[in-house]
Amino acid sequence: MIDLTITSPPYDDLRNYKGFTFPFNDIANELYRITKPGGVVVWVVNDATIQGSESGTSFKQALYFREVGFNLHDTMIFKKRNPIPQIYRKRYNNEFEFMFVLSKGQVKTHNPIMVDCAHAGLELNGTTYKNYSKNDQTREKLANPVKDKKIKGNIWEYVVGKRQEDQEAKGHPAPFPCELVRDHVKSWSNKGDLIFDPMCGSGTTCRVANELERAYIGIDISPDYVALAKQRIVNNEYQSRLSFVD
């Protein structure tokens, strides 16, 4: 059974994936079947714009995941620091993708990423924050002084394709950054857990899982992408945990 899946599907035919089809409903149902209770699926997805309208595929997929039994634990944003400039079509340049965090029941593992507080150590004078309770919203006092660290927000920003570790994936049309996968692996799993990518493409999920001392399974229908993924993993320094099945 799988502890954590991190994957990005070939959504809305925005890229050429060598002509292979994408049976979303079958994949969603199988992901629910093989995920451990408390396990997580991170589904990175976006929408095409067709005849002036976004397709809404991302939302349809998130809702279907709920139909098969997953909780929509969090809707996160992958913000690109270097988005590809687009031809002006009376809309703003797209700079993000969705990262739907889906859970099978209540999330078992969460190792939150902590960031510095902007006003660490500041002595407050009567400042309050809103408590989003189920019924009435109340205001309570903040920690005084302000803490040094806080849990990171759910908009994560990355440079795409510029780092050396991401340059290795140039043979694939749409790899996501290693750092994105690294943050999710650290957040939703522990050492020794099993990480899965059913559309592993250039092998980024497997490469990072291996680096962070997790077991991993990667699947791809394209022999070319399988070869690329294998090479990327072999080339990193954590070779002792490698195993391939053709």
N, C-alpha and C positions, 0 to 999 in steps of 0.2 A: 504493500500500500504506500501511497505517495504522501510525503509531508508537505511539499510545496511545489507547485507548478508555476513557471514563469515563461510566458510565450507571447508572441505577437502573430496573429493570423494574417493571411494575404487578403486583406479586406478590400471589398469593392473594386477589385481588378485594377487597383492603382499602380501596381507593378506587374511585370511579366515574370511569373514564377515557372517558366519553362512549360507552360501549358497545363499544369496539373490542376485538378479541381479541388474544391474545399467544402467537404460535407459538414457544415457547422453543427447542425443538430446532432448528428451522430457523435461528433467530437465532444460536445457539451455533455451529453449523457454519459459517455465513457469517462470523462473527467470526474463527474460526480461519483461514479461507481468505484473508481480506483483511489480516490482521495480519502485519507484517514479522517475519522471524526476529529474535528478541531483543525484540520489541515486547510491550506489556503491555495487559491489559484489567483495569480496576477495576470490579467488579460489586457495587453496593451493594444489599443485599437483607435482608429480614426474613421472619418467618413469622406466619401467622394462628393464633389459638387457636380450635379448632373442637371443641365438645363436650368441653371440658376437656383437650384435647391439642394441643400445638403441631404444625403440619403437617409440619415438617421439609423444606419445599420448598427452603429455602436450601441445606441439605446435599445434597439430591438434585441441585440445579443445579450445585453445586461439583464433585460426583463426575462428572456428565455432561460438564462441561468437560474433565475429565481423560480421559474416554473419547474425546473428539474430538481430543485431542492436546495440550491445554494442560498446563503445569505449574501446580500450586497453589503459587505462589511464597510467599504469605503470607496468613494469615487475620487480618485487622485488625478493629478495633472502632471504630465511630463512636458515641461516647458523647454523649448530649444533656444539656446543662446544664439545660435547661428542658423535660423530658419532659411530655407531656400526662398529667394525672392520669387514672387509669382506675378504673372501678367495681370494687370489691373482689370478686375471685373466687377467694379462697384462694390467691393467688399474689402475688409481689412486683411492684411497678410496673415495667413494661418501660422501660429507659432507653437502649437501644442498638440498633444495626443492624450486620450484618456488612458488611465491605468485603473481598471476596475479590480478591486481587491474583493474576491469572493471567498466565503468560508463555508465549510461543511459543519454546521452547528456553530457553537461559540469558538472563537479563535483560541487555540491552545498555547501558541508561542508568540510573544511579541517582545522583541528587544528594541525598545524605541531609540531612534537616533536623537541625540541631544545636541542642541546648538546653543551658542552664547546668547544670553539676554542682552538686549541693546542697552538697558539701564541697570546692569548688574551692580548691586550694592547701594543703589539709590534709596535714601530714606524718604518714604512716602508720607504725605499729610492728608489723610482722609480719602485717598483714591480707592475706588471700588471697581468691581467688574460684574458683568451680568452672569447669573447662574441659569443656564438653560435647562430648567427643570421641566417635568412632564406637564405640570399645570401652570401655576403662576410663576412668572419670571421674577426672581428676587436678586438683590445685589448684596454681595458679601465683600469683606475686606480682603485685599491682596496680601501676600506675604510681605512683611516689612522688616528689614530692607528687601529689595528685589533680589531674587535668587540669581546665582551665576549662570545656571543652565535651565533650559526649558525643552519640552518635546518639539521636535521639528514639525512644521506644518505639512499639509498634504499637497502642496505644489512644489515639485522637485525640478530643479533646473540643471541642464547638462549641455555641454558642447557636443555636437554630433560629428563623428568621423574625423576629428582632428588629432586625438591622442594616438600614440604609436600602437597601443593595444587594440584600438579600434581600426587602425589602418590595415591590420591583418585580415579584416573581413571584407576587403574591397571586392572580392569575387561574388558577393551577394548584393542584391539590389536595395535592401532596406534593413541593415543590421541595426540593433539598438546599442547604446553605449554600454561598455563593460561596467561603468560606474553605476548606472541605473540598476543593472542586475545585482551588482555587489550590495547596494543599499537594501534591496528587497530580500536577498538571501540572508543578510545579517538581521533584518527586521523580523522575518517570519519563520526562521529555522535555527537549529543549533548544530554544532559539529556532529557529524555522523548521520544526520538526517538524509533522507532521499529526495533529491531535487529532480524534476522532470520538465522536459520541453518536448511536446509532441510535434512541433514544427520548428526544429532546432536550427534550420538554415545554416548559418556560418558557425554555429556552435558556441555562441557567446555564453549562454546559460551554463552549458557543460564546462566550459573553460573556467568560469568564475566559481562554480560549485566545487570543482577540483581544487582550485587555488585556496578556497576557504574550508577545505577538509570536510566537505559533504560528499556523500555518494551521489551519483547522477545517472540518469537515463536520457538520451537524446534520440529522437526519431525524425527522419526526414525521407520523403519519397524520392527526392532527387539524388542520384548517385554522385553528381558533381558537388552538391552541397555537403553530402556526407564526407566526401574526401577532404573538402575544405575544413570542415569541423574537426576531423581527425588530426589534420596537420596543425591546426591552431593549438590543440590540446597537447600534442606531442612536443611542440616547440616551447611550451612553458616549463618552468622548473619543477613542477609537481608531478613528475612522470611516474612515481612509484604507485599511484592509485589508478593507473590507466587499465581499462579493459574494453575491447571492442568486439562486437558481434555483427557480422555481415548478414 
